Amino acid sequence: MFFREHDPTRKAKCQYKSAVWWHSEEQRAKVQEEVARLEAKFGVKLATTVDPAKEWYDAEEYHQKYIEKSMSRRGAGLW
């Protein structure tokens, strides 16, 4: 599902980058298999990084639920 929700071939700034952080070797293997399949399909190297999970920090509250908030702005004619 992750790879269907965005363009994994597009490079982006660090805060918008495409990334998968795995917690187990099984997850790592599955993600790397999917990356290899998509790279063969698209004929390009994916911009998505695949790294082990580390300590996580949520963004500030005003950055949370961006899509939900931007949709309500759009519906109100503000965007």
PyMOL Python script that loads the backbone (N, CA, C, O; Angstrom):
from pymol import cmd

cmd.read_pdbstr("""\
ATOM      1  N   MET A   1       0.813  -1.185   0.000  1.00  0.00           N
ATOM      2  CA  MET A   1       0.000   0.000   0.000  1.00  0.00           C
ATOM      3  C   MET A   1       0.865   1.261   0.000  1.00  0.00           C
ATOM      4  O   MET A   1       0.537   2.227  -0.689  1.00  0.00           O
ATOM      5  N   PHE A   2       1.941   1.268   0.744  1.00  0.00           N
ATOM      6  CA  PHE A   2       2.803   2.448   0.839  1.00  0.00           C
ATOM      7  C   PHE A   2       3.233   2.945  -0.531  1.00  0.00           C
ATOM      8  O   PHE A   2       3.165   4.143  -0.810  1.00  0.00           O
ATOM      9  N   PHE A   3       3.671   2.042  -1.380  1.00  0.00           N
ATOM     10  CA  PHE A   3       4.187   2.446  -2.680  1.00  0.00           C
ATOM     11  C   PHE A   3       3.086   2.903  -3.634  1.00  0.00           C
ATOM     12  O   PHE A   3       3.377   3.573  -4.625  1.00  0.00           O
ATOM     13  N   ARG A   4       1.834   2.556  -3.360  1.00  0.00           N
ATOM     14  CA  ARG A   4       0.718   2.999  -4.202  1.00  0.00           C
ATOM     15  C   ARG A   4       0.250   4.401  -3.852  1.00  0.00           C
ATOM     16  O   ARG A   4      -0.429   5.038  -4.658  1.00  0.00           O
ATOM     17  N   GLU A   5       0.591   4.894  -2.683  1.00  0.00           N
ATOM     18  CA  GLU A   5       0.091   6.179  -2.204  1.00  0.00           C
ATOM     19  C   GLU A   5       0.931   7.378  -2.637  1.00  0.00           C
ATOM     20  O   GLU A   5       0.545   8.516  -2.371  1.00  0.00           O
ATOM     21  N   HIS A   6       2.061   7.154  -3.294  1.00  0.00           N
ATOM     22  CA  HIS A   6       2.918   8.253  -3.736  1.00  0.00           C
ATOM     23  C   HIS A   6       3.835   7.762  -4.847  1.00  0.00           C
ATOM     24  O   HIS A   6       3.827   6.578  -5.185  1.00  0.00           O
ATOM     25  N   ASP A   7       4.621   8.662  -5.413  1.00  0.00           N
ATOM     26  CA  ASP A   7       5.583   8.303  -6.457  1.00  0.00           C
ATOM     27  C   ASP A   7       6.920   7.989  -5.794  1.00  0.00           C
ATOM     28  O   ASP A   7       7.632   8.911  -5.396  1.00  0.00           O
ATOM     29  N   PRO A   8       7.279   6.713  -5.664  1.00  0.00           N
ATOM     30  CA  PRO A   8       8.514   6.355  -4.972  1.00  0.00           C
ATOM     31  C   PRO A   8       9.778   6.624  -5.790  1.00  0.00           C
ATOM     32  O   PRO A   8      10.887   6.417  -5.298  1.00  0.00           O
ATOM     33  N   THR A   9       9.620   7.086  -7.037  1.00  0.00           N
ATOM     34  CA  THR A   9      10.784   7.379  -7.878  1.00  0.00           C
ATOM     35  C   THR A   9      11.199   8.840  -7.773  1.00  0.00           C
ATOM     36  O   THR A   9      12.277   9.207  -8.241  1.00  0.00           O
ATOM     37  N   ARG A  10      10.373   9.670  -7.175  1.00  0.00           N
ATOM     38  CA  ARG A  10      10.614  11.113  -7.113  1.00  0.00           C
ATOM     39  C   ARG A  10      11.451  11.476  -5.897  1.00  0.00           C
ATOM     40  O   ARG A  10      11.094  11.150  -4.765  1.00  0.00           O
ATOM     41  N   LYS A  11      12.573  12.157  -6.140  1.00  0.00           N
ATOM     42  CA  LYS A  11      13.394  12.637  -5.027  1.00  0.00           C
ATOM     43  C   LYS A  11      12.726  13.864  -4.429  1.00  0.00           C
ATOM     44  O   LYS A  11      12.133  14.671  -5.145  1.00  0.00           O
ATOM     45  N   ALA A  12      12.826  13.998  -3.121  1.00  0.00           N
ATOM     46  CA  ALA A  12      12.190  15.118  -2.430  1.00  0.00           C
ATOM     47  C   ALA A  12      13.093  15.600  -1.303  1.00  0.00           C
ATOM     48  O   ALA A  12      14.058  14.933  -0.930  1.00  0.00           O
ATOM     49  N   LYS A  13      12.762  16.769  -0.771  1.00  0.00           N
ATOM     50  CA  LYS A  13      13.499  17.298   0.373  1.00  0.00           C
ATOM     51  C   LYS A  13      13.382  16.315   1.537  1.00  0.00           C
ATOM     52  O   LYS A  13      12.459  15.502   1.593  1.00  0.00           O
ATOM     53  N   CYS A  14      14.318  16.405   2.446  1.00  0.00           N
ATOM     54  CA  CYS A  14      14.399  15.463   3.569  1.00  0.00           C
ATOM     55  C   CYS A  14      13.072  15.291   4.307  1.00  0.00           C
ATOM     56  O   CYS A  14      12.689  14.165   4.625  1.00  0.00           O
ATOM     57  N   GLN A  15      12.368  16.388   4.584  1.00  0.00           N
ATOM     58  CA  GLN A  15      11.134  16.273   5.362  1.00  0.00           C
ATOM     59  C   GLN A  15       9.998  15.630   4.577  1.00  0.00           C
ATOM     60  O   GLN A  15       8.980  15.256   5.160  1.00  0.00           O
ATOM     61  N   TYR A  16      10.161  15.495   3.254  1.00  0.00           N
ATOM     62  CA  TYR A  16       9.123  14.883   2.422  1.00  0.00           C
ATOM     63  C   TYR A  16       9.594  13.587   1.768  1.00  0.00           C
ATOM     64  O   TYR A  16       8.904  13.047   0.903  1.00  0.00           O
ATOM     65  N   LYS A  17      10.742  13.091   2.162  1.00  0.00           N
ATOM     66  CA  LYS A  17      11.324  11.954   1.466  1.00  0.00           C
ATOM     67  C   LYS A  17      10.483  10.686   1.614  1.00  0.00           C
ATOM     68  O   LYS A  17       9.715  10.529   2.563  1.00  0.00           O
ATOM     69  N   SER A  18      10.654   9.808   0.662  1.00  0.00           N
ATOM     70  CA  SER A  18      10.003   8.502   0.679  1.00  0.00           C
ATOM     71  C   SER A  18      10.922   7.553   1.443  1.00  0.00           C
ATOM     72  O   SER A  18      12.066   7.336   1.044  1.00  0.00           O
ATOM     73  N   ALA A  19      10.424   6.995   2.529  1.00  0.00           N
ATOM     74  CA  ALA A  19      11.271   6.147   3.361  1.00  0.00           C
ATOM     75  C   ALA A  19      10.459   5.043   4.026  1.00  0.00           C
ATOM     76  O   ALA A  19       9.281   5.211   4.338  1.00  0.00           O
ATOM     77  N   VAL A  20      11.124   3.910   4.233  1.00  0.00           N
ATOM     78  CA  VAL A  20      10.546   2.792   4.981  1.00  0.00           C
ATOM     79  C   VAL A  20      11.548   2.437   6.071  1.00  0.00           C
ATOM     80  O   VAL A  20      12.726   2.209   5.798  1.00  0.00           O
ATOM     81  N   TRP A  21      11.067   2.394   7.302  1.00  0.00           N
ATOM     82  CA  TRP A  21      11.905   1.994   8.427  1.00  0.00           C
ATOM     83  C   TRP A  21      11.396   0.648   8.939  1.00  0.00           C
ATOM     84  O   TRP A  21      10.244   0.534   9.356  1.00  0.00           O
ATOM     85  N   TRP A  22      12.247  -0.356   8.907  1.00  0.00           N
ATOM     86  CA  TRP A  22      11.839  -1.708   9.278  1.00  0.00           C
ATOM     87  C   TRP A  22      12.233  -2.024  10.716  1.00  0.00           C
ATOM     88  O   TRP A  22      13.169  -1.451  11.274  1.00  0.00           O
ATOM     89  N   HIS A  23      11.464  -2.979  11.305  1.00  0.00           N
ATOM     90  CA  HIS A  23      11.680  -3.400  12.694  1.00  0.00           C
ATOM     91  C   HIS A  23      12.207  -4.828  12.799  1.00  0.00           C
ATOM     92  O   HIS A  23      12.683  -5.232  13.860  1.00  0.00           O
ATOM     93  N   SER A  24      12.129  -5.591  11.719  1.00  0.00           N
ATOM     94  CA  SER A  24      12.596  -6.980  11.762  1.00  0.00           C
ATOM     95  C   SER A  24      13.224  -7.334  10.419  1.00  0.00           C
ATOM     96  O   SER A  24      12.988  -6.667   9.411  1.00  0.00           O
ATOM     97  N   GLU A  25      14.013  -8.374  10.423  1.00  0.00           N
ATOM     98  CA  GLU A  25      14.632  -8.833   9.175  1.00  0.00           C
ATOM     99  C   GLU A  25      13.572  -9.267   8.169  1.00  0.00           C
ATOM    100  O   GLU A  25      13.753  -9.106   6.962  1.00  0.00           O
ATOM    101  N   GLU A  26      12.469  -9.816   8.663  1.00  0.00           N
ATOM    102  CA  GLU A  26      11.368 -10.213   7.779  1.00  0.00           C
ATOM    103  C   GLU A  26      10.796  -8.985   7.059  1.00  0.00           C
ATOM    104  O   GLU A  26      10.566  -9.023   5.850  1.00  0.00           O
ATOM    105  N   GLN A  27      10.569  -7.906   7.800  1.00  0.00           N
ATOM    106  CA  GLN A  27      10.068  -6.674   7.181  1.00  0.00           C
ATOM    107  C   GLN A  27      11.078  -6.137   6.168  1.00  0.00           C
ATOM    108  O   GLN A  27      10.704  -5.752   5.060  1.00  0.00           O
ATOM    109  N   ARG A  28      12.355  -6.110   6.545  1.00  0.00           N
ATOM    110  CA  ARG A  28      13.398  -5.620   5.648  1.00  0.00           C
ATOM    111  C   ARG A  28      13.401  -6.393   4.344  1.00  0.00           C
ATOM    112  O   ARG A  28      13.458  -5.802   3.266  1.00  0.00           O
ATOM    113  N   ALA A  29      13.339  -7.714   4.439  1.00  0.00           N
ATOM    114  CA  ALA A  29      13.363  -8.562   3.250  1.00  0.00           C
ATOM    115  C   ALA A  29      12.151  -8.301   2.356  1.00  0.00           C
ATOM    116  O   ALA A  29      12.292  -8.212   1.136  1.00  0.00           O
ATOM    117  N   LYS A  30      10.968  -8.180   2.948  1.00  0.00           N
ATOM    118  CA  LYS A  30       9.752  -7.925   2.162  1.00  0.00           C
ATOM    119  C   LYS A  30       9.822  -6.581   1.451  1.00  0.00           C
ATOM    120  O   LYS A  30       9.463  -6.471   0.279  1.00  0.00           O
ATOM    121  N   VAL A  31      10.283  -5.565   2.161  1.00  0.00           N
ATOM    122  CA  VAL A  31      10.385  -4.233   1.555  1.00  0.00           C
ATOM    123  C   VAL A  31      11.409  -4.247   0.424  1.00  0.00           C
ATOM    124  O   VAL A  31      11.160  -3.686  -0.643  1.00  0.00           O
ATOM    125  N   GLN A  32      12.544  -4.876   0.645  1.00  0.00           N
ATOM    126  CA  GLN A  32      13.570  -4.909  -0.397  1.00  0.00           C
ATOM    127  C   GLN A  32      13.102  -5.697  -1.620  1.00  0.00           C
ATOM    128  O   GLN A  32      13.462  -5.352  -2.746  1.00  0.00           O
ATOM    129  N   GLU A  33      12.315  -6.738  -1.419  1.00  0.00           N
ATOM    130  CA  GLU A  33      11.734  -7.473  -2.549  1.00  0.00           C
ATOM    131  C   GLU A  33      10.807  -6.565  -3.355  1.00  0.00           C
ATOM    132  O   GLU A  33      10.845  -6.563  -4.585  1.00  0.00           O
ATOM    133  N   GLU A  34       9.980  -5.800  -2.657  1.00  0.00           N
ATOM    134  CA  GLU A  34       9.048  -4.888  -3.335  1.00  0.00           C
ATOM    135  C   GLU A  34       9.805  -3.775  -4.052  1.00  0.00           C
ATOM    136  O   GLU A  34       9.434  -3.399  -5.164  1.00  0.00           O
ATOM    137  N   VAL A  35      10.844  -3.250  -3.444  1.00  0.00           N
ATOM    138  CA  VAL A  35      11.666  -2.223  -4.090  1.00  0.00           C
ATOM    139  C   VAL A  35      12.273  -2.788  -5.371  1.00  0.00           C
ATOM    140  O   VAL A  35      12.237  -2.128  -6.410  1.00  0.00           O
ATOM    141  N   ALA A  36      12.825  -3.983  -5.315  1.00  0.00           N
ATOM    142  CA  ALA A  36      13.418  -4.609  -6.500  1.00  0.00           C
ATOM    143  C   ALA A  36      12.374  -4.818  -7.592  1.00  0.00           C
ATOM    144  O   ALA A  36      12.655  -4.590  -8.768  1.00  0.00           O
ATOM    145  N   ARG A  37      11.174  -5.251  -7.213  1.00  0.00           N
ATOM    146  CA  ARG A  37      10.101  -5.463  -8.189  1.00  0.00           C
ATOM    147  C   ARG A  37       9.725  -4.153  -8.875  1.00  0.00           C
ATOM    148  O   ARG A  37       9.570  -4.111 -10.096  1.00  0.00           O
ATOM    149  N   LEU A  38       9.577  -3.085  -8.091  1.00  0.00           N
ATOM    150  CA  LEU A  38       9.192  -1.788  -8.652  1.00  0.00           C
ATOM    151  C   LEU A  38      10.308  -1.172  -9.493  1.00  0.00           C
ATOM    152  O   LEU A  38      10.034  -0.537 -10.512  1.00  0.00           O
ATOM    153  N   GLU A  39      11.550  -1.350  -9.083  1.00  0.00           N
ATOM    154  CA  GLU A  39      12.660  -0.841  -9.890  1.00  0.00           C
ATOM    155  C   GLU A  39      12.701  -1.534 -11.247  1.00  0.00           C
ATOM    156  O   GLU A  39      12.981  -0.897 -12.262  1.00  0.00           O
ATOM    157  N   ALA A  40      12.424  -2.831 -11.268  1.00  0.00           N
ATOM    158  CA  ALA A  40      12.368  -3.561 -12.541  1.00  0.00           C
ATOM    159  C   ALA A  40      11.187  -3.077 -13.381  1.00  0.00           C
ATOM    160  O   ALA A  40      11.309  -2.920 -14.596  1.00  0.00           O
ATOM    161  N   LYS A  41      10.055  -2.844 -12.740  1.00  0.00           N
ATOM    162  CA  LYS A  41       8.853  -2.390 -13.445  1.00  0.00           C
ATOM    163  C   LYS A  41       9.056  -1.005 -14.056  1.00  0.00           C
ATOM    164  O   LYS A  41       8.727  -0.790 -15.223  1.00  0.00           O
ATOM    165  N   PHE A  42       9.599  -0.056 -13.272  1.00  0.00           N
ATOM    166  CA  PHE A  42       9.761   1.319 -13.732  1.00  0.00           C
ATOM    167  C   PHE A  42      11.056   1.544 -14.506  1.00  0.00           C
ATOM    168  O   PHE A  42      11.174   2.520 -15.246  1.00  0.00           O
ATOM    169  N   GLY A  43      12.017   0.656 -14.343  1.00  0.00           N
ATOM    170  CA  GLY A  43      13.295   0.804 -15.029  1.00  0.00           C
ATOM    171  C   GLY A  43      14.175   1.905 -14.454  1.00  0.00           C
ATOM    172  O   GLY A  43      15.081   2.395 -15.128  1.00  0.00           O
ATOM    173  N   VAL A  44      13.913   2.293 -13.216  1.00  0.00           N
ATOM    174  CA  VAL A  44      14.717   3.312 -12.535  1.00  0.00           C
ATOM    175  C   VAL A  44      14.899   2.916 -11.073  1.00  0.00           C
ATOM    176  O   VAL A  44      14.126   2.131 -10.524  1.00  0.00           O
ATOM    177  N   LYS A  45      15.934   3.475 -10.460  1.00  0.00           N
ATOM    178  CA  LYS A  45      16.163   3.237  -9.033  1.00  0.00           C
ATOM    179  C   LYS A  45      15.166   4.075  -8.238  1.00  0.00           C
ATOM    180  O   LYS A  45      14.975   5.256  -8.528  1.00  0.00           O
ATOM    181  N   LEU A  46      14.536   3.471  -7.243  1.00  0.00           N
ATOM    182  CA  LEU A  46      13.583   4.199  -6.410  1.00  0.00           C
ATOM    183  C   LEU A  46      14.314   5.189  -5.510  1.00  0.00           C
ATOM    184  O   LEU A  46      15.442   4.944  -5.079  1.00  0.00           O
ATOM    185  N   ALA A  47      13.660   6.297  -5.237  1.00  0.00           N
ATOM    186  CA  ALA A  47      14.200   7.289  -4.308  1.00  0.00           C
ATOM    187  C   ALA A  47      13.931   6.877  -2.861  1.00  0.00           C
ATOM    188  O   ALA A  47      14.510   7.450  -1.938  1.00  0.00           O
ATOM    189  N   THR A  48      13.069   5.901  -2.660  1.00  0.00           N
ATOM    190  CA  THR A  48      12.704   5.434  -1.322  1.00  0.00           C
ATOM    191  C   THR A  48      13.916   4.838  -0.616  1.00  0.00           C
ATOM    192  O   THR A  48      14.609   3.982  -1.167  1.00  0.00           O
ATOM    193  N   THR A  49      14.165   5.294   0.604  1.00  0.00           N
ATOM    194  CA  THR A  49      15.238   4.705   1.397  1.00  0.00           C
ATOM    195  C   THR A  49      14.651   3.613   2.289  1.00  0.00           C
ATOM    196  O   THR A  49      13.498   3.700   2.713  1.00  0.00           O
ATOM    197  N   VAL A  50      15.447   2.593   2.566  1.00  0.00           N
ATOM    198  CA  VAL A  50      15.027   1.471   3.413  1.00  0.00           C
ATOM    199  C   VAL A  50      16.079   1.341   4.514  1.00  0.00           C
ATOM    200  O   VAL A  50      17.217   0.948   4.259  1.00  0.00           O
ATOM    201  N   ASP A  51      15.678   1.678   5.742  1.00  0.00           N
ATOM    202  CA  ASP A  51      16.616   1.717   6.857  1.00  0.00           C
ATOM    203  C   ASP A  51      16.002   1.089   8.103  1.00  0.00           C
ATOM    204  O   ASP A  51      14.779   0.988   8.208  1.00  0.00           O
ATOM    205  N   PRO A  52      16.846   0.664   9.054  1.00  0.00           N
ATOM    206  CA  PRO A  52      16.303   0.145  10.314  1.00  0.00           C
ATOM    207  C   PRO A  52      15.618   1.261  11.097  1.00  0.00           C
ATOM    208  O   PRO A  52      16.043   2.415  11.051  1.00  0.00           O
ATOM    209  N   ALA A  53      14.563   0.909  11.811  1.00  0.00           N
ATOM    210  CA  ALA A  53      13.837   1.885  12.632  1.00  0.00           C
ATOM    211  C   ALA A  53      14.719   2.339  13.788  1.00  0.00           C
ATOM    212  O   ALA A  53      15.471   1.559  14.371  1.00  0.00           O
ATOM    213  N   LYS A  54      14.603   3.616  14.096  1.00  0.00           N
ATOM    214  CA  LYS A  54      15.330   4.205  15.223  1.00  0.00           C
ATOM    215  C   LYS A  54      14.330   4.981  16.065  1.00  0.00           C
ATOM    216  O   LYS A  54      13.122   4.891  15.849  1.00  0.00           O
ATOM    217  N   GLU A  55      14.833   5.733  17.011  1.00  0.00           N
ATOM    218  CA  GLU A  55      13.946   6.557  17.833  1.00  0.00           C
ATOM    219  C   GLU A  55      13.176   7.516  16.930  1.00  0.00           C
ATOM    220  O   GLU A  55      13.737   8.069  15.984  1.00  0.00           O
ATOM    221  N   TRP A  56      11.897   7.711  17.223  1.00  0.00           N
ATOM    222  CA  TRP A  56      11.001   8.510  16.377  1.00  0.00           C
ATOM    223  C   TRP A  56      10.487   9.711  17.151  1.00  0.00           C
ATOM    224  O   TRP A  56      10.164   9.608  18.334  1.00  0.00           O
ATOM    225  N   TYR A  57      10.413  10.843  16.480  1.00  0.00           N
ATOM    226  CA  TYR A  57       9.848  12.056  17.076  1.00  0.00           C
ATOM    227  C   TYR A  57       8.745  12.562  16.163  1.00  0.00           C
ATOM    228  O   TYR A  57       8.986  12.829  14.986  1.00  0.00           O
ATOM    229  N   ASP A  58       7.538  12.695  16.697  1.00  0.00           N
ATOM    230  CA  ASP A  58       6.441  13.260  15.912  1.00  0.00           C
ATOM    231  C   ASP A  58       6.703  14.737  15.653  1.00  0.00           C
ATOM    232  O   ASP A  58       7.364  15.415  16.440  1.00  0.00           O
ATOM    233  N   ALA A  59       6.174  15.219  14.539  1.00  0.00           N
ATOM    234  CA  ALA A  59       6.260  16.646  14.227  1.00  0.00           C
ATOM    235  C   ALA A  59       5.362  17.428  15.178  1.00  0.00           C
ATOM    236  O   ALA A  59       4.552  16.856  15.907  1.00  0.00           O
ATOM    237  N   GLU A  60       5.522  18.733  15.153  1.00  0.00           N
ATOM    238  CA  GLU A  60       4.681  19.594  15.983  1.00  0.00           C
ATOM    239  C   GLU A  60       3.221  19.389  15.614  1.00  0.00           C
ATOM    240  O   GLU A  60       2.912  18.955  14.504  1.00  0.00           O
ATOM    241  N   GLU A  61       2.330  19.698  16.534  1.00  0.00           N
ATOM    242  CA  GLU A  61       0.892  19.476  16.336  1.00  0.00           C
ATOM    243  C   GLU A  61       0.375  20.136  15.062  1.00  0.00           C
ATOM    244  O   GLU A  61      -0.447  19.547  14.358  1.00  0.00           O
ATOM    245  N   TYR A  62       0.835  21.338  14.753  1.00  0.00           N
ATOM    246  CA  TYR A  62       0.312  22.033  13.570  1.00  0.00           C
ATOM    247  C   TYR A  62       0.712  21.354  12.261  1.00  0.00           C
ATOM    248  O   TYR A  62       0.173  21.689  11.206  1.00  0.00           O
ATOM    249  N   HIS A  63       1.647  20.406  12.312  1.00  0.00           N
ATOM    250  CA  HIS A  63       2.014  19.636  11.125  1.00  0.00           C
ATOM    251  C   HIS A  63       1.229  18.327  11.018  1.00  0.00           C
ATOM    252  O   HIS A  63       1.292  17.661   9.985  1.00  0.00           O
ATOM    253  N   GLN A  64       0.499  17.950  12.055  1.00  0.00           N
ATOM    254  CA  GLN A  64      -0.227  16.685  12.070  1.00  0.00           C
ATOM    255  C   GLN A  64      -1.482  16.762  11.202  1.00  0.00           C
ATOM    256  O   GLN A  64      -2.100  17.820  11.088  1.00  0.00           O
ATOM    257  N   LYS A  65      -1.855  15.634  10.592  1.00  0.00           N
ATOM    258  CA  LYS A  65      -3.082  15.500   9.789  1.00  0.00           C
ATOM    259  C   LYS A  65      -3.147  16.532   8.665  1.00  0.00           C
ATOM    260  O   LYS A  65      -4.193  17.134   8.423  1.00  0.00           O
ATOM    261  N   TYR A  66      -2.023  16.729   7.985  1.00  0.00           N
ATOM    262  CA  TYR A  66      -1.921  17.739   6.932  1.00  0.00           C
ATOM    263  C   TYR A  66      -2.977  17.565   5.849  1.00  0.00           C
ATOM    264  O   TYR A  66      -3.652  18.526   5.481  1.00  0.00           O
ATOM    265  N   ILE A  67      -3.125  16.354   5.340  1.00  0.00           N
ATOM    266  CA  ILE A  67      -4.074  16.129   4.248  1.00  0.00           C
ATOM    267  C   ILE A  67      -5.491  16.432   4.707  1.00  0.00           C
ATOM    268  O   ILE A  67      -6.249  17.096   3.999  1.00  0.00           O
ATOM    269  N   GLU A  68      -5.848  15.953   5.881  1.00  0.00           N
ATOM    270  CA  GLU A  68      -7.191  16.210   6.417  1.00  0.00           C
ATOM    271  C   GLU A  68      -7.442  17.714   6.550  1.00  0.00           C
ATOM    272  O   GLU A  68      -8.512  18.200   6.185  1.00  0.00           O
ATOM    273  N   LYS A  69      -6.473  18.437   7.063  1.00  0.00           N
ATOM    274  CA  LYS A  69      -6.620  19.882   7.242  1.00  0.00           C
ATOM    275  C   LYS A  69      -6.660  20.606   5.904  1.00  0.00           C
ATOM    276  O   LYS A  69      -7.449  21.536   5.734  1.00  0.00           O
ATOM    277  N   SER A  70      -5.828  20.202   4.956  1.00  0.00           N
ATOM    278  CA  SER A  70      -5.804  20.892   3.666  1.00  0.00           C
ATOM    279  C   SER A  70      -7.077  20.609   2.881  1.00  0.00           C
ATOM    280  O   SER A  70      -7.520  21.464   2.114  1.00  0.00           O
ATOM    281  N   MET A  71      -7.676  19.440   3.048  1.00  0.00           N
ATOM    282  CA  MET A  71      -8.941  19.136   2.376  1.00  0.00           C
ATOM    283  C   MET A  71     -10.046  20.036   2.910  1.00  0.00           C
ATOM    284  O   MET A  71     -10.893  20.491   2.141  1.00  0.00           O
ATOM    285  N   SER A  72     -10.053  20.300   4.214  1.00  0.00           N
ATOM    286  CA  SER A  72     -11.098  21.162   4.765  1.00  0.00           C
ATOM    287  C   SER A  72     -10.907  22.597   4.282  1.00  0.00           C
ATOM    288  O   SER A  72     -11.888  23.314   4.086  1.00  0.00           O
ATOM    289  N   ARG A  73      -9.661  23.027   4.087  1.00  0.00           N
ATOM    290  CA  ARG A  73      -9.409  24.358   3.533  1.00  0.00           C
ATOM    291  C   ARG A  73      -9.899  24.437   2.100  1.00  0.00           C
ATOM    292  O   ARG A  73     -10.491  25.433   1.685  1.00  0.00           O
ATOM    293  N   ARG A  74      -9.644  23.372   1.350  1.00  0.00           N
ATOM    294  CA  ARG A  74     -10.067  23.336  -0.046  1.00  0.00           C
ATOM    295  C   ARG A  74     -11.586  23.411  -0.142  1.00  0.00           C
ATOM    296  O   ARG A  74     -12.135  24.135  -0.973  1.00  0.00           O
ATOM    297  N   GLY A  75     -12.257  22.650   0.725  1.00  0.00           N
ATOM    298  CA  GLY A  75     -13.717  22.639   0.726  1.00  0.00           C
ATOM    299  C   GLY A  75     -14.301  23.989   1.112  1.00  0.00           C
ATOM    300  O   GLY A  75     -15.406  24.336   0.695  1.00  0.00           O
ATOM    301  N   ALA A  76     -13.559  24.747   1.908  1.00  0.00           N
ATOM    302  CA  ALA A  76     -14.032  26.070   2.326  1.00  0.00           C
ATOM    303  C   ALA A  76     -13.642  27.143   1.314  1.00  0.00           C
ATOM    304  O   ALA A  76     -13.897  28.327   1.535  1.00  0.00           O
ATOM    305  N   GLY A  77     -13.023  26.734   0.202  1.00  0.00           N
ATOM    306  CA  GLY A  77     -12.607  27.687  -0.819  1.00  0.00           C
ATOM    307  C   GLY A  77     -11.370  28.482  -0.437  1.00  0.00           C
ATOM    308  O   GLY A  77     -11.101  29.537  -1.012  1.00  0.00           O
ATOM    309  N   LEU A  78     -10.617  27.976   0.533  1.00  0.00           N
ATOM    310  CA  LEU A  78      -9.420  28.689   0.974  1.00  0.00           C
ATOM    311  C   LEU A  78      -8.158  28.212   0.278  1.00  0.00           C
ATOM    312  O   LEU A  78      -7.074  28.749   0.503  1.00  0.00           O
ATOM    313  N   TRP A  79      -8.305  27.186  -0.580  1.00  0.00           N
ATOM    314  CA  TRP A  79      -7.106  26.647  -1.217  1.00  0.00           C
ATOM    315  C   TRP A  79      -7.369  26.253  -2.611  1.00  0.00           C
ATOM    316  O   TRP A  79      -6.466  25.777  -3.299  1.00  0.00           O
TER     317      TRP A  79
END
""", "prot")
cmd.dss("prot")
cmd.show_as("cartoon", "prot")
cmd.util.cbc("prot")
cmd.orient("prot")
